[in-house]
Amino acid sequence: MLYSKDHLERANELVEFARIYAIETYILMLEKYSELEALGNSNLLEFWDYLITIAGVGVAFMEIADTVPEEDQPGISYAIQKKLNDWQSGSYDVMADFLSYYVNLTDSGVEIPGAIGGWIWVNLEKHGQSNQKLRELASSLELARAVGLPILITFHDWWKQE
C-alpha cells in the first residue's frame, strides 16, 4: 500500500480544512476589497473556492520534504493525491499546475504571496465565464498578494501543527 490510514486521515484533514478556508476567504476579503463584489456577481465564486483550496493544499504539499519525516513523505504525498482526486477528479493535476506556476514565478523573482495569488487570478481571468471586470481585477498585483499572503500564512508549517 502506498499510504497508511494515518496518512489518509492527515490528507483528508488538509483538504477539508482548505475547502472551509476557501469559502471563508471570500467573505473576509470582500470586507477589505469591495471590488471583489464583481467575483460574487459572477458565476465563478465556486471556481474561486476551488482555486483557493488547491493553492492551500499546494502550499502545504510543498513543505512535505522539509517538515514531514522522510519515511512518511511518500505516504502523505500519495494520500493527498488520492484525497484531492476523490474530492474532484483531476484536482491533483491542477495542484501540480499550481506548483509549476509557483516555482516559475518565484524563480523569476516574484515574491511568494504574489506567486500564490497570481495563479488564482490567472486562472479566474482565463476561465471561459470571466468578464472584463474580473480581468481588470486579475491584473492587480495588490490583489494577487492580498489573496496569496493569507494562504501562505495559513498553510505554512501545516505539517508541524498538531
Protein Blocks (a to p, Z undefined) as FASTA:
>chain_A
ZZdfklmmmmmmmmmmmmmmmmmmmmmmmmmmmmlmmmmmmmklmmmmmmmmmmmmmmmm
mmmmmmgcfklmmmmmmmmmmmmmmmpghklmmmmmmmmmmmmmmmnopafklmmmmmmm
mmmmmpmkbcfklmmmmmpmklmmmmmmmmmmmmgoklmpZZ
